[in-house]
């Protein structure tokens, strides 16, 4: 069982060395994009929900 764990960790290390990691600048840029898109959709859903609530209030 110990040898299986060692082999697994060795395989993980081998695969992780093949990964192409982003640079710090790429990571910051992508993080900013994700935050901006999340805020945009949160505001969009808030506005649509508010409009629909007002419409439902007027109807009922």
N, C-alpha and C positions, 0 to 999 in steps of 0.2 A: 504494500500500500504506500509506503514511504517513497518507493521508486516511482510510482505513478504520479505522486504529487511533484516530485522533482522534475519528471519529464514534462508535466503540465506547465510548471513554471518556466522551464527552458523554452517550451514551445511558445508561451505567451511572450517571453522576452524576444524571441526571434521574430514573431509577428509584429510586435510593437516597434522593432527597429525598421520595419518596412513602411511604417506610417509616415505620411508627409504632414508634418505639423505646421500650422500657420505661424507667420511671424507675429511679433507683438503688434505691429501696425495693422496687419490684416485682421487680427483678433479684435482690436479696438474698433476698427471700422465696421466690422460685422456686428459687434455688440451694439453700437450706436444705431445701426439699421434696424436690428431686432427691437430695440427699445422704442424707436420712433414709430415703427409699424404697429407695435402693441398699443402705444398711446393713441395713434390714429384710429385703430379699430375700436378701442375702448370709448373714445369720444363719439365715433360714428354710432355705435350701439346705444350709447347714452342718449344721443339726440333723437334717434329713431324711436327709442322706447318712450322718451318724453313726448314726442309728437303723437305717437299712437295712444298714449295715456290720455292726452288732451282730447283726441278724437273720440275715444271711448266715453269720456266724461260728457262730451257734447251730445253723443248719441243716446246714452242712458241717463 
